[in-house]
Amino acid sequence: MDKQLSTEELLVLLFKENEPGEFFKENEPAFLTLSFAEYLDMWCKKHLEVPEHVILRANLDKSYGHQLFSGKRNPSRDTVLQLSFAMNADYKQAQEMLRIAGKSQLYPRIKRDAAIIYCLNNHKTLVDSQILLDDLGLPLIGGKKNERD
């Protein structure tokens, strides 16, 4: 298939398919195979960034951050969010990062998630986002564990 399928188009084709084996074979390029570490590497190359700067802005331990970038460790949901802020991601980019990392995406009916969505959408820094969360009495990003990690 030459044309890049949207997620919705892929879903329609899947629902219409009588032979799943054929569907998967014909649409192989549409399936995601990118690891989170590969995503981070691609992002750094595209934006001419070095991992050390992203790790520092994300307020992550240097050793742990490098393990994330090398693929030796998998991030928690909050770590993905910290990296999203460090990479100045918008809401859609942060959702994509969460999906690639295999974490639950932000959901606007959850107050903490709604506050984070607001901050991402308005390109707030991680520090500004933490201040808003604290002002609202919500768990900080990377702070106390919450049940969605």
C-alpha positions in Angstrom: 0.0 0.0 0.0 1.5 3.3 -1.1 -0.9 5.7 0.6 -0.5 6.4 4.3 -3.7 5.2 6.0 -5.3 7.2 8.8 -6.2 5.2 12.0 -9.9 5.5 11.1 -9.3 4.2 7.6 -7.3 1.3 8.9 -10.1 0.5 11.4 -12.7 0.6 8.6 -10.7 -1.9 6.5 -10.2 -4.1 9.6 -14.0 -4.2 10.2 -14.7 -5.1 6.6 -12.0 -7.8 6.4 -13.1 -11.5 6.2 -9.5 -12.9 6.2 -7.4 -11.3 9.0 -4.2 -12.9 7.8 -4.6 -11.2 4.4 -5.4 -7.9 6.1 -2.3 -7.9 8.3 -0.1 -8.8 5.3 -1.6 -6.1 3.0 -1.4 -3.4 5.6 1.9 -4.3 7.3 3.4 -0.8 6.8 0.5 0.8 8.7 1.4 -1.0 12.0 3.6 0.7 14.6 7.0 -0.8 15.2 8.8 2.2 16.7 10.1 1.7 20.3 10.1 4.6 22.7 13.9 4.8 22.7 13.8 5.0 18.9 11.2 7.8 19.1 13.5 9.7 21.5 16.5 9.2 19.2 14.5 10.4 16.1 13.2 13.4 17.9 16.7 14.5 19.1 18.1 14.1 15.6 15.2 16.1 14.1 15.5 18.9 16.6 19.3 18.8 16.8 19.1 18.1 20.5 21.4 16.0 22.7 19.8 13.6 25.2 21.5 15.3 28.2 19.6 18.6 27.6 16.2 16.8 27.4 17.0 14.7 30.5 18.0 17.9 32.4 14.8 19.8 31.3 12.7 16.7 32.2 14.2 16.8 35.7 15.2 13.1 35.5 18.2 11.4 37.0 21.0 11.4 34.4 21.7 7.7 34.6 18.0 6.8 34.4 17.5 9.2 31.5 20.3 7.7 29.5 18.8 4.2 30.2 15.5 5.5 28.7 17.2 6.9 25.6 19.2 3.6 25.1 16.1 1.4 25.6 17.4 -0.4 28.7 14.6 1.0 30.8 10.9 1.7 30.1 9.4 4.9 31.3 6.4 5.3 33.6 3.5 7.4 32.4 4.7 10.4 34.4 8.2 10.0 33.0 6.8 10.2 29.5 4.9 13.4 30.5 8.1 14.9 32.0 9.9 14.2 28.7 6.9 15.6 26.8 7.3 18.9 28.7 11.1 18.8 28.2 10.6 18.4 24.5 8.0 21.2 24.4 5.4 18.8 23.0 1.9 19.9 22.5 -1.1 17.8 23.5 -1.2 15.7 20.3 2.6 15.0 20.5 2.3 14.0 24.2 -0.5 11.6 23.4 1.6 10.1 20.6 4.5 9.7 23.1 2.3 8.0 25.6 0.9 5.7 23.0 4.4 4.7 21.7 5.5 4.1 25.3 2.4 1.8 25.8 1.0 4.1 28.5 -2.6 5.3 29.0 -3.3 8.6 27.2 -4.4 11.8 28.8 -8.1 11.8 29.5 -9.8 15.2 30.0 -12.4 13.9 32.4 -9.7 13.2 35.0 -8.9 16.5 36.7 -5.1 15.9 36.8 -5.0 14.9 33.2 -7.1 17.9 32.3 -4.7 20.2 34.0 -1.7 18.6 32.2 -3.6 18.9 28.9 -4.1 22.6 29.6 -0.4 23.0 30.3 0.7 21.1 27.2 -1.8 23.0 25.0 -0.5 26.3 26.3 3.2 25.3 26.1 3.8 25.7 29.8 7.1 24.5 31.2 7.3 21.5 33.5 7.9 23.8 36.5 4.8 25.9 35.6 2.8 22.7 35.2 3.9 21.5 38.6 2.9 24.8 40.2 -0.6 24.5 38.7 -0.9 20.9 39.8 0.2 21.9 43.3 -2.2 24.9 43.4 -5.0 22.5 42.5 -4.0 20.0 45.1 -3.2 17.3 42.5 -0.2 14.9 42.4 2.8 16.4 40.8 4.3 14.8 37.6 6.9 12.4 38.7 6.0 12.9 42.3 3.9 10.6 44.4 2.8 7.5 42.5 -0.7 7.4 41.2 -2.8 4.5 40.0 -2.5 5.3 36.3 1.3 4.8 36.1 
